[in-house]
Structure formats: C-alpha cells, structure tokens
Amino acid sequence: MSTLAFDPEETTHWEQVRPRHISPEQWKKFESYAAEILEAFGMNLDTPGTRATPSRYLHALFESTAGYEGDPKLLTAFPTECHGGPDCTISQVIEGPIEFYSLCEHHVLPFHGHAYIGYIAHEEIIGISKLSRLVRVFARRFTVQERVGVEIADELVRVLEPHGVAVHLNATHLCTQMRGVREGHSRTWTSFWRGNYESDPQLRTEFLAAVNPRIEH
C-alpha cells in the first residue's frame, strides 16, 4: 500500500503527445546491436524466420513503450451535477478490470495484469474510456508496478481534483516466472489511496469489496 503524496510541482501532462524520433541511421545501428546480442546468445540469424528478428524485436519494444509519447485522447472531463455540498451525497465511480501490459525496468521482461480505479468526483468527472487510456499511458513503458499505481492516482488528482482516488493493481511478473525463483503462479497486489480514501477505512473497504468479485484468482 502506498501513501505517496501528489507532487504539486509536477507539470508533465500526459494528454500531450511527445513523439519519440528514431532516425533511420539509429534504427540500423540498434538492429546491428540486437543482432550481435541475439547471435551471441545462441540464435541462428541465417534462417527465413530469423533474418528480420532483430528489426522486429526493436520495433516490438518501441511499440510496447508507446506510453512515453502520451495520448491526445487521454483526458476528457465533464462537469458534475453534484459539487459535494452538504445536501449532496457522492458515490464512488469504479472501473475495472482494465487490462495492462508493462516492461519491468529491472529485467526488461513483461508484467501484465488488471487495474481497478475508483474516485469520488468533486466538480468534474472523466469519460470512462479515458480511465483505460490513463492506465495504458503509464503502463506501456519501462517501469515497476508500484510506480504505475502512483502515477495513475496522482494524474487523476491533478486533472479532476476529486474528493478521493483509489487504484488497485494485480499483475503477474515474468521476471519471477521465467528466471530467478521461477515462481509460476504468484501475483503481485498493490493499492494506492488519495484524499478521502486515505482517511476513511469504510470507503476503502467498500472499494475493495466492489473490486474483489471481479478479480481473477
């Protein structure tokens, strides 16, 4: 569980697109590096199925980390009819499971799973589909599960200024399944709370109760 605070000095707006530019000369150089590594590790690059593997590998890696570029359709906020006044009862908005895929920054191996997001609106709500976009813009990069959750929570705080935000992630990490301890069935669970969720245990309980029936065990 994380209680890291939202940093008001953070000015990165992930709805803005920042394309990564790789020149043809760079692609060619990187492909030669990849070919050298793959061949040294045992791959025969002189077959019909593997001659283009270094290029395919690099382009797959580039596509899998597209979250660094942002998403122009990421955030669309709408005004609410309830501003949280004394005569207005606000319910949670909960979305999930949202499937995500990431690359672990420690071993550059995939971890993948599902995200669940809850928030209590103040003056604005966000389009439901944009919650999926928000998860994927932070997941599709070299990262760790804990950071993905913090970034999702803090970005919702920045954009919506809600009464509270909850983020729950569960994922399978191939870096523990393909190598190291080779644990084939473990999953990692992380939860992140902001605002009212931090101070109200009942609110957290309601969120987790709503999420749990949807979770694959």
C-alpha positions as a LaTeX table, in Angstrom:
\begin{tabular}{lrrr}
\hline
Residue & $x$ (\AA) & $y$ (\AA) & $z$ (\AA) \\
\hline
Met1 & 0.00 & 0.00 & 0.00 \\
Ser2 & 1.34 & 3.43 & $-0.89$ \\
Thr3 & 0.62 & 6.81 & 0.65 \\
Leu4 & 2.94 & 8.88 & $-1.51$ \\
Ala5 & 1.56 & 12.38 & $-1.85$ \\
Phe6 & 0.71 & 14.12 & $-5.10$ \\
Asp7 & 3.52 & 16.47 & $-6.09$ \\
Pro8 & 2.05 & 19.90 & $-6.97$ \\
Glu9 & 5.30 & 20.78 & $-8.74$ \\
Glu10 & 4.78 & 18.01 & $-11.30$ \\
Thr11 & 3.97 & 19.67 & $-14.63$ \\
Thr12 & 4.01 & 16.70 & $-17.02$ \\
His13 & 0.69 & 16.49 & $-18.87$ \\
Trp14 & 0.35 & 13.04 & $-20.37$ \\
Glu15 & $-2.52$ & 14.04 & $-22.65$ \\
Gln16 & 0.07 & 15.95 & $-24.68$ \\
Val17 & 1.77 & 13.93 & $-27.40$ \\
Arg18 & 5.57 & 13.87 & $-27.43$ \\
Pro19 & 6.66 & 11.59 & $-30.28$ \\
Arg20 & 9.97 & 9.79 & $-29.94$ \\
His21 & 12.14 & 10.31 & $-33.00$ \\
Ile22 & 14.47 & 7.48 & $-34.03$ \\
Ser23 & 16.35 & 8.20 & $-37.24$ \\
Pro24 & 16.89 & 5.52 & $-39.92$ \\
Glu25 & 20.58 & 5.58 & $-39.05$ \\
Gln26 & 19.79 & 4.91 & $-35.40$ \\
Trp27 & 17.43 & 2.05 & $-36.26$ \\
Lys28 & 20.14 & 0.45 & $-38.39$ \\
Lys29 & 22.71 & 0.82 & $-35.62$ \\
Phe30 & 20.36 & $-0.57$ & $-32.96$ \\
Glu31 & 19.45 & $-3.53$ & $-35.19$ \\
Ser32 & 23.12 & $-4.42$ & $-35.53$ \\
Tyr33 & 23.50 & $-4.32$ & $-31.74$ \\
Ala34 & 20.42 & $-6.52$ & $-31.28$ \\
Ala35 & 21.65 & $-8.97$ & $-33.92$ \\
Glu36 & 25.03 & $-9.23$ & $-32.22$ \\
Ile37 & 23.45 & $-9.94$ & $-28.83$ \\
Leu38 & 20.89 & $-12.45$ & $-30.12$ \\
Glu39 & 23.51 & $-14.34$ & $-32.11$ \\
Ala40 & 25.92 & $-14.42$ & $-29.18$ \\
Phe41 & 23.17 & $-15.87$ & $-27.00$ \\
Gly42 & 22.57 & $-18.71$ & $-29.46$ \\
Met43 & 20.05 & $-17.58$ & $-32.08$ \\
Asn44 & 20.76 & $-18.54$ & $-35.68$ \\
Leu45 & 20.01 & $-15.38$ & $-37.63$ \\
Asp46 & 20.54 & $-17.01$ & $-41.02$ \\
Thr47 & 17.11 & $-18.60$ & $-41.45$ \\
Pro48 & 13.97 & $-17.31$ & $-43.19$ \\
Gly49 & 12.26 & $-16.92$ & $-39.84$ \\
Thr50 & 15.04 & $-15.08$ & $-38.02$ \\
Arg51 & 16.79 & $-12.80$ & $-40.52$ \\
Ala52 & 14.43 & $-9.94$ & $-39.67$ \\
Thr53 & 14.18 & $-10.81$ & $-35.97$ \\
Pro54 & 16.49 & $-8.00$ & $-34.72$ \\
Ser55 & 14.36 & $-5.43$ & $-36.54$ \\
Arg56 & 11.07 & $-6.99$ & $-35.39$ \\
Tyr57 & 12.35 & $-7.17$ & $-31.81$ \\
Leu58 & 13.27 & $-3.48$ & $-31.72$ \\
His59 & 10.00 & $-2.35$ & $-33.29$ \\
Ala60 & 8.03 & $-4.50$ & $-30.84$ \\
Leu61 & 9.98 & $-2.95$ & $-27.97$ \\
Phe62 & 9.31 & 0.53 & $-29.33$ \\
Glu63 & 5.58 & $-0.15$ & $-29.69$ \\
Ser64 & 5.38 & $-1.68$ & $-26.20$ \\
Thr65 & 6.77 & 1.52 & $-24.67$ \\
Ala66 & 4.50 & 3.95 & $-26.52$ \\
Gly67 & 3.22 & 5.32 & $-23.21$ \\
Tyr68 & 6.14 & 7.75 & $-23.15$ \\
Glu69 & 4.51 & 9.60 & $-26.05$ \\
Gly70 & 1.30 & 10.46 & $-24.19$ \\
Asp71 & $-2.22$ & 10.20 & $-25.59$ \\
Pro72 & $-4.12$ & 13.09 & $-27.20$ \\
Lys73 & $-7.46$ & 11.44 & $-26.31$ \\
Leu74 & $-6.46$ & 10.74 & $-22.73$ \\
Leu75 & $-8.47$ & 13.11 & $-20.61$ \\
Thr76 & $-11.97$ & 14.42 & $-21.20$ \\
Ala77 & $-13.55$ & 15.88 & $-18.08$ \\
Phe78 & $-17.22$ & 16.81 & $-17.71$ \\
Pro79 & $-18.94$ & 18.89 & $-15.03$ \\
Thr80 & $-20.90$ & 17.03 & $-12.38$ \\
Glu81 & $-24.33$ & 17.93 & $-11.08$ \\
Cys82 & $-23.08$ & 17.37 & $-7.56$ \\
His83 & $-20.35$ & 19.57 & $-6.13$ \\
Gly84 & $-20.05$ & 17.84 & $-2.80$ \\
Gly85 & $-22.19$ & 20.25 & $-0.82$ \\
Pro86 & $-23.89$ & 19.32 & 2.45 \\
Asp87 & $-27.10$ & 18.24 & 0.68 \\
Cys88 & $-25.35$ & 16.16 & $-1.95$ \\
Thr89 & $-24.30$ & 12.54 & $-1.48$ \\
Ile90 & $-21.48$ & 11.47 & $-3.78$ \\
Ser91 & $-20.96$ & 7.82 & $-4.67$ \\
Gln92 & $-17.82$ & 6.15 & $-5.91$ \\
Val93 & $-17.13$ & 5.67 & $-9.60$ \\
Ile94 & $-15.34$ & 2.32 & $-10.02$ \\
Glu95 & $-13.95$ & 0.97 & $-13.28$ \\
Gly96 & $-12.23$ & $-2.34$ & $-13.95$ \\
Pro97 & $-10.77$ & $-4.71$ & $-14.73$ \\
Ile98 & $-8.60$ & $-2.69$ & $-17.12$ \\
Glu99 & $-6.03$ & $-4.94$ & $-18.76$ \\
Phe100 & $-2.46$ & $-3.64$ & $-18.96$ \\
Tyr101 & 0.98 & $-4.77$ & $-20.11$ \\
Ser102 & 4.27 & $-3.30$ & $-18.95$ \\
Leu103 & 8.00 & $-3.94$ & $-19.20$ \\
Cys104 & 9.88 & $-4.27$ & $-15.93$ \\
Glu105 & 12.70 & $-1.73$ & $-15.83$ \\
His106 & 14.92 & $-4.16$ & $-13.92$ \\
His107 & 14.99 & $-7.01$ & $-16.46$ \\
Val108 & 13.01 & $-5.66$ & $-19.44$ \\
Leu109 & 10.63 & $-8.60$ & $-19.10$ \\
Pro110 & 6.85 & $-8.19$ & $-19.22$ \\
Phe111 & 4.48 & $-7.92$ & $-16.31$ \\
His112 & 0.78 & $-7.84$ & $-17.00$ \\
Gly113 & $-2.49$ & $-7.81$ & $-15.14$ \\
His114 & $-5.54$ & $-5.72$ & $-14.32$ \\
Ala115 & $-6.16$ & $-2.29$ & $-12.86$ \\
Tyr116 & $-9.20$ & $-1.10$ & $-10.91$ \\
Ile117 & $-9.82$ & 2.60 & $-10.42$ \\
Gly118 & $-12.22$ & 4.34 & $-8.08$ \\
Tyr119 & $-12.77$ & 8.02 & $-7.46$ \\
Ile120 & $-15.22$ & 10.34 & $-5.76$ \\
Ala121 & $-15.94$ & 13.28 & $-8.02$ \\
His122 & $-15.94$ & 16.89 & $-6.93$ \\
Glu123 & $-16.75$ & 19.31 & $-9.74$ \\
Glu124 & $-15.76$ & 17.12 & $-12.68$ \\
Ile125 & $-15.94$ & 13.52 & $-13.86$ \\
Ile126 & $-13.85$ & 11.79 & $-16.52$ \\
Gly127 & $-15.01$ & 9.76 & $-19.50$ \\
Ile128 & $-14.98$ & 6.06 & $-18.57$ \\
Ser129 & $-12.90$ & 5.04 & $-21.59$ \\
Lys130 & $-10.29$ & 7.60 & $-20.59$ \\
Leu131 & $-9.56$ & 5.63 & $-17.43$ \\
Ser132 & $-8.37$ & 2.77 & $-19.65$ \\
Arg133 & $-6.24$ & 5.20 & $-21.63$ \\
Leu134 & $-4.82$ & 6.60 & $-18.41$ \\
Val135 & $-3.76$ & 3.14 & $-17.22$ \\
Arg136 & $-2.13$ & 2.27 & $-20.52$ \\
Val137 & $-0.23$ & 5.51 & $-20.97$ \\
Phe138 & 1.61 & 4.81 & $-17.70$ \\
Ala139 & 1.84 & 1.04 & $-18.12$ \\
Arg140 & 3.29 & 0.98 & $-21.63$ \\
Arg141 & 6.85 & 1.88 & $-20.71$ \\
Phe142 & 9.82 & 0.62 & $-18.71$ \\
Thr143 & 8.51 & 0.81 & $-15.17$ \\
Val144 & 7.55 & $-1.01$ & $-11.97$ \\
Gln145 & 4.08 & $-1.85$ & $-10.71$ \\
Glu146 & 4.31 & 0.49 & $-7.73$ \\
Arg147 & 5.13 & 3.48 & $-9.93$ \\
Val148 & 2.27 & 2.75 & $-12.34$ \\
Gly149 & $-0.22$ & 2.93 & $-9.48$ \\
Val150 & 1.25 & 6.15 & $-8.07$ \\
Glu151 & 1.22 & 7.84 & $-11.48$ \\
Ile152 & $-2.39$ & 6.86 & $-12.21$ \\
Ala153 & $-3.58$ & 8.12 & $-8.83$ \\
Asp154 & $-1.64$ & 11.38 & $-8.96$ \\
Glu155 & $-2.72$ & 12.17 & $-12.52$ \\
Leu156 & $-6.38$ & 11.77 & $-11.59$ \\
Val157 & $-5.82$ & 14.08 & $-8.62$ \\
Arg158 & $-4.19$ & 16.65 & $-10.89$ \\
Val159 & $-6.88$ & 16.58 & $-13.56$ \\
Leu160 & $-10.10$ & 16.17 & $-11.57$ \\
Glu161 & $-9.26$ & 17.47 & $-8.08$ \\
Pro162 & $-11.67$ & 14.83 & $-6.73$ \\
His163 & $-12.56$ & 14.09 & $-3.13$ \\
Gly164 & $-10.61$ & 10.86 & $-3.36$ \\
Val165 & $-8.89$ & 8.35 & $-5.66$ \\
Ala166 & $-8.29$ & 4.61 & $-5.27$ \\
Val167 & $-6.12$ & 2.47 & $-7.56$ \\
His168 & $-5.73$ & $-1.30$ & $-7.21$ \\
Leu169 & $-3.38$ & $-3.32$ & $-9.43$ \\
Asn170 & $-2.73$ & $-7.04$ & $-9.60$ \\
Ala171 & $-0.18$ & $-8.45$ & $-12.00$ \\
Thr172 & 1.94 & $-11.42$ & $-13.00$ \\
His173 & 5.65 & $-10.69$ & $-13.37$ \\
Leu174 & 7.56 & $-12.80$ & $-15.87$ \\
Cys175 & 10.85 & $-11.76$ & $-14.26$ \\
Thr176 & 9.92 & $-14.06$ & $-11.35$ \\
Gln177 & 8.48 & $-16.80$ & $-13.58$ \\
Met178 & 11.00 & $-17.11$ & $-16.43$ \\
Arg179 & 14.14 & $-16.56$ & $-14.34$ \\
Gly180 & 15.31 & $-16.31$ & $-10.75$ \\
Val181 & 13.00 & $-18.17$ & $-8.37$ \\
Arg182 & 10.81 & $-19.34$ & $-11.30$ \\
Glu183 & 7.59 & $-18.97$ & $-9.32$ \\
Gly184 & 4.89 & $-19.94$ & $-11.76$ \\
His185 & 1.69 & $-18.90$ & $-10.00$ \\
Ser186 & 2.41 & $-15.82$ & $-7.90$ \\
Arg187 & 0.74 & $-12.44$ & $-8.40$ \\
Thr188 & 1.60 & $-9.02$ & $-7.00$ \\
Trp189 & $-1.12$ & $-6.81$ & $-5.50$ \\
Thr190 & $-0.75$ & $-3.08$ & $-4.83$ \\
Ser191 & $-3.25$ & $-0.46$ & $-3.65$ \\
Phe192 & $-2.94$ & 3.32 & $-3.65$ \\
Trp193 & $-5.18$ & 5.82 & $-1.86$ \\
Arg194 & $-5.65$ & 9.57 & $-2.16$ \\
Gly195 & $-7.94$ & 12.03 & $-0.38$ \\
Asn196 & $-10.99$ & 10.57 & 1.36 \\
Tyr197 & $-9.80$ & 7.03 & 0.71 \\
Glu198 & $-6.74$ & 7.66 & 2.88 \\
Ser199 & $-8.77$ & 8.89 & 5.85 \\
Asp200 & $-11.89$ & 6.69 & 5.62 \\
Pro201 & $-11.36$ & 2.93 & 6.19 \\
Gln202 & $-15.01$ & 2.22 & 5.33 \\
Leu203 & $-14.56$ & 3.81 & 1.92 \\
Arg204 & $-11.53$ & 1.62 & 1.24 \\
Thr205 & $-13.47$ & $-1.44$ & 2.35 \\
Glu206 & $-16.35$ & $-0.61$ & 0.00 \\
Phe207 & $-13.96$ & $-0.13$ & $-2.91$ \\
Leu208 & $-12.14$ & $-3.42$ & $-2.31$ \\
Ala209 & $-15.45$ & $-5.25$ & $-1.80$ \\
Ala210 & $-16.65$ & $-3.98$ & $-5.18$ \\
Val211 & $-13.36$ & $-4.94$ & $-6.83$ \\
Asn212 & $-12.84$ & $-8.39$ & $-5.30$ \\
Pro213 & $-15.67$ & $-10.27$ & $-7.10$ \\
Arg214 & $-14.18$ & $-9.17$ & $-10.42$ \\
Ile215 & $-10.63$ & $-10.30$ & $-9.67$ \\
Glu216 & $-9.31$ & $-13.46$ & $-11.30$ \\
His217 & $-7.64$ & $-15.73$ & $-8.77$ \\
\hline
\end{tabular}
